[in-house]
Amino acid sequence: MKILRFLAWLALALAGLSFALALTALALLASALEASPTVEREPSLSPRSITQARQILVQNDPRRLQAGDLRAAILPVRLADDAANHLASRVRDARARVETLDDLVRVHASLRLPGVPQRPFVNIRADIRTTGGLPELQGFRIGRLELPPALVLTATRLAIQTSGVSEEAELLRRSIVAVSVAPGGRNLQIAYVWDPAMLERLRTRAVAEVDPEQLRSVNDALSAMLSHRAANVPIRLTEILPALRAGDESDGFARQRSVLLVLAAYLGGKDLSKLIPELGGWKRPVPRELILHDRNDIAQHFIISAALAAWAGEPLAEAIGVWKELEDARAGSGFSFADLAADRAGTRFGQLVRERDPRIEILLAGAVVDGDLLPSLAGLPEYIPAAEFRRRYGSTDSPAYRALIDDIDRRITALALYR
């Protein structure tokens, strides 16, 4: 009887412990979840951020660096903020914000949990101390729940190991010498030691989704198609896209992404084998003029933006499109809202490919005309020099500029493919 009473007591104790643990877990979960996000913003990248990123790459060109070189990079906080938000948007459509407070870098992030009707938001805040040495995690909270930095760092290391990026993380850790907030809080100063292995790892990671044989198959098909066409007769892009879609692959969307990448390289005059060495012996198809709405430049803008969106995401493609037009305005050819319309339509097309939308396959299986891909460009201002652009529109945030962008977006959305 004593044994039975002991076992009964033990069972009750275990049940009570389990219940207490469950209540504790529910309490922690309730503390972590909130009714509204702390970060609400669009995932778009600004043209300014594209310009700043390009300047950083030029100033830290890896082709001019030797292994072991000690360098200092200036990272604008606004660029870090834009980049963090863009990267967060690719993780279950989260949002992020980066700000500085004296020598502290504070990162906010918000994520909505699907299927949670009340208090669906996970809000994270991380405080990172930067005093001229290596960054140090000083505080971390999820909702109202404070977590010890040591626990967060342990969890981060485990996450890095399970996600397959341990080598890249270790290379980055060894490369960073010091991080500090510059006076005024507008820039981060990053001292690093250059390691060529980092560039190779980044290249490998960037092309991990690429199927070299599929790219070669698409390129061979494009070469065969163009070699039989007269050199002085323009070819409509709407003839090329459906023809290149055909293949033995069961995954039509994967092939369509390859089609966009091959066409973007062709129209941009780039050799893909320089980015992807596995494509050694890459042969560029014969030069022919591909057109959309009777213009080669419009075909270029559409396809390159579509490839960017299909491979890198919509916000980056849109930002690069605007940045390119602003650069054209400064360089002399002028800002073109027609080119920008082609960029935005191409971005929508590429995003549909990225999302594996069945409308793409349905469209390309039939007879395609220019108006299926891109609306009329009639009335859109072009060839606007930088000074004239500033006089008319001020900036890309002005009501006059936004009115034209809204008009372009209405035209695009009116097409069946983009509704």
N, C-alpha and C positions, 0 to 999 in steps of 0.2 A: 504493500500500500504506500509506503514511504517513497518507493521508487516511482510509483504512478503519480503521486502528488508532486514529486520533484519534476518529472517530465511535463506534467500539466503546467506547473509554474514556469518552467523553462520555455514551453511553447507560448505562454502568455507574454513572457518577457520579450521573446523574439518578435512576437506580433506587435507588441508595444514599441519596440525599437524600430521595426520596419515602418510602423505608422508615423513615429516621430521623424524618421529620416524622410519619409514621403512629404510630411508637412514642412520640413525644413527645405526640401527641394522646391516645393510649391512657393514657399515664402521667398526663396532666392529668385525663382523665376518671376514672381510678381514684382520684385525689386528691379529686375533687369528689363522688363517690358514697360513701354510707355504708350500713352494715347496719341502722341504727336511726335513728328521727327524734329530733331534739333537742326538738321540741315535740309533745306528745301531750295533747290536750284536746278536749272537745266544742265544736262551733261555736256553742253557745247564748249568747244575750245575757242578762244579768241584769236583773231589774226595776230594780235600783239604777241601772244604766247608762241605762235609758230615762228615769228620773227626772232624772238628771244632764244628759242631752242636752236634755231639755225645759227645764230651768232655764237652760242656756246659750242656747238659742234665745230664751227670754223676755228674758233680760238683754241679748241682742244682736239684738233684734227689728229686722229690716231696714226695717220700715215707719216706724221712729222715727229712722232714720239718714239723714244727708245725705251726698252725695258728698264725699269728702275728709275725713270725720270720722276722727279718730284714736281708736281704742278698744283696750281691753285685755280679753282673755278668759282665764278660768281653766279649763283643761282637766284634769280629774282623770286621773292616769296609769292608774287602773283602767278608766276609760271609753275612753281611747286603746287600752288593751290589749284590751278587749272588741271595740271597733270594728275594730281591725286583724285580730283573729282571725276576726270575721264576714266581713270583706271577703276575707280569704285563703281562707276556706271556699268562696267562690263561684268561685275559680279552681282548677279541678281538685281540689276538696276538700282544699286545703292547710290548714295551721294556722300561727298566728303568736302571738308573745308580745312585749310591750313592757315594758321595765323601765328604771329610772334608776339610775345610779351616779355620785354627786356631780353634776357638770355634764354628764354623758354620758347620752344616750338610746340604749339598746341594743335593737335589733329582731332577733328570731329568727324564722325561718320554715322550715317543713318541707313538702316535697312528695314524694309517692311517684310514681315513674315507672311507668306501666303496661308490662307485658311484660318487665320486668327482674327475673329470678328472684333474683339475689343482689346485695346492696348496691344496693337500689332507691331509696334516699332521697337527695334533694338537700336539704342543710341549709345555710341561709344565716344569716350574722350580720353586721349592719351597726352600726357605732358612729358616732353623730352627736354632735358637740360643740355644746353650746348655752351660750354665755357672755354672753348679753344682746344679741347681734347676730343676724345671719342664721345658721341652722344650717349646720354644716360637716361633711361626711363625712370621718371620720378613719380609719376602717378598714373593710374589707369582705373577708369570706371565704366561700367555698363549700366545705363539707366541710373538708379540711385545706389547701385551696388559697387562699393570700392573693392578693388582686388589688389593684393600685394604685387609689386613689380616683379619680384622673384618668381612668383607663380606664373605671371603673364609671360615672362621670358622663357620659362621652361616649356609652357604650352606652345610658344612661338617656335622654339627649336624643334619640338615634336611635329608641328605642322609643316615646317620646312622639310624635315626628313621624309614625311609621308607624301608630300607634294612633288618630290623628285627634283627639287632645285637646290639641294644641299651644296653641290659644287659651286654654283653661281653665288650662293650666299656666302660661302667661305672665301671665294675670290674677292667679293665686295668687301667683306670684313677686313681682309688683309690689305686691301688697297686704300681704304679710308684712313687717313692719318689724324685729321682734326676737322671738326665742324663748329662754326660759331655764327652767331647772329651779328651782322655788320651794324655799326652805329646807325640809328634811325629805324632799324627793324625792317627795311625794305628788301634786303638781300641776305642770303646765306653764303658764307665763305666756306668752301670745302677744299681742304688740302688732301691730295691723293698721290699715291705712287702708281705709275702706269705699269700694268701687267698685260701683255698682248694676249694672254690666255682668256682674259675677260671678253675681248672682241670676238674671239673664235666661239666662245660659249654663247654669246648673244646672237651671233650669226646662226649657229646651230639651232638655238631656240626659235629664232625668227622663221626659219624654213622648215621647222619640224612638221608642219601640216602639209608641206608641199610633196606632191607625188611626181618625181622627176620623169618617170615613164609617161605619165599622163600629159605632162607639159610637152614632152617631146612629141607625143602623138598629136596633140593639138597643133603644135608648130609645124609638123610635117603636113597636116591637113591644110593649114593656111598657106604653106609654101606651094603645095600642089594647086590649090585654088587660084592663087594670084599669078602663078607662072603661065596660066593659060589665058590671061586677060591682057588686052592691049595696054601698053604703057601710058598712052595719052588719053585714056577713057576712065573717068572717075568711077569708083565702085561704091554702091550704097552700103552703108553699114548694116542695113536691114537685110541685105542678101547674105552677108558674112556670118552674122550671129546665129541664125537658125541652122546654117550649113555646118558650122563648127560644133553645134550641139550634138550632132549624131556621133555615136560611138558604141563600142561594145560594153562600156561600163554600166553596171546596174545602178550606180549612184549618179543620176543626171546632174544633181546640184554640185557635186564635187567637180565634175567635168566643167560645169558652167563657170565655176570660180577659176579653174585653170584657163578657160577661154578668155576671161576678162584679164587675167594676168598676162597671158601671151599677147593679146591685142594691145594692152597698155604699154608693154615693152616695145612692141613693133611701132606703135604710133609715137612713142616718146623717143625712139631711136636708141634704146638701151639693149645691152647684151645681158640676158638673164644668167648666163654662165659665170659672169663676174660675181654675182650674188650667190649663185648655187653651183659650186664647182662640180657637183655630180652631173651637171649638164654639159660637161666637156665636149667640144666638137659641135656646139650649138651653131646652127646655120640660120642667119637672118633671111627671111623671105625677101623676094625681089621687091624693090620700092614701087608702090602703087598708091594712088590717092584714094583714101577711104573718106566718104562724105556722109554727113547727116544734115538734113535740110540744106543740101547742096553746098555745104561748107566743110572743109577738112578740119579747120580749127574747132568747130563745134563737135565733130566726131571725136577729136582728141580729148576735149574737155569732158565729154560724156563718158567715154570709156575709162579714162584715167581715174575719174571720180568714182565710177562704178567699181573698179578694181580696188581702190582704197577702201571703200565702204564694205566690200565683200570680204576683204582680208583683215582690215584694221578697225572697222566700225564707222558708223555714220558721223559722229561728232568730229572726228579727225578729218574725214573727207571734206565736210562742209568748211571747216576752218582753213584747210589748205586751199580750197577753192577761192575763198574771199582773200586770203593772203596773196595768192597768185595774181588776182586782179589788182590789188593795191600796188604790188610790185610792178605790174605792167603800166599802171598809171604813172609811177615814178620814172620808169625806164623809157617812156616815150610812146609806146604803142597805145596807151590809154586804157582806162577802166571800161569794161564791157559788161553790161547787165545781160546781154545775150549769152556771152560766155558763162556768166554766173548761173543763168537759167539751165544751161547744159550741165554745169557742175551739179546743180541741185537735183536735176532729174536723174543724172547718172548715179548720184549718191542714193536716191530712192531705189533705183533699179538694183544697185549692188547690195543694199540692205535687204531687199526682198530675196536675193540669192543667198545672202548670209543666213536669213531666217528660214530658208528652204520653203518659201511660199509657193504653193502649187500654181499660182497665176503665171509665174515665169515659164514653167514647162508648157502650160496650155497656150500661152502666147506664141512661144517659139515653135510650137508644133504646127502652127498655121502660117498663113501668108501675113508677113509683117510689113507695115509701112512706117515711114518716118514719124507720123503723128501718133503712132502707138507708143513710141518711146519718149518723144519730146514734143511739147506743145508748140504752137506758133510763137515765133520770136518777134513778131511785128510790133513796132512801137517801143521796143526796149532800147534805151540810150546806149551808145557805144563810143569808143575812141575818146574817152574823156581824160584829158591830162590831169595831173595831180592837183594843180592849182584850181582848175575848173571844178574838179570833184569837191574840193574843200569849200569852194564858193557856193556850189549848189546844195551839197548834202552835209557839209560839216564833218561828220564822222559816220561810222557804220551803226551808231546808236541813235542817230537823229530820226525824227518822224518822217522826213522826206525820204530818207534811205529805206526805212522800214516799210513805208507805203509801197515802194517798188518791189521789195522782197515779198511782201504779202501778195502783191499782184502776181508775181512769178509763181509763188506757192499755190495760189488759186488756180492758175492755168495748169500746173502739174497735177494737182489733185483732181481736176476735172477729167483727166484721162482715166479710162477704165482700169488700167494696170495699177494705178496708184491710189484708187479710191479707198 
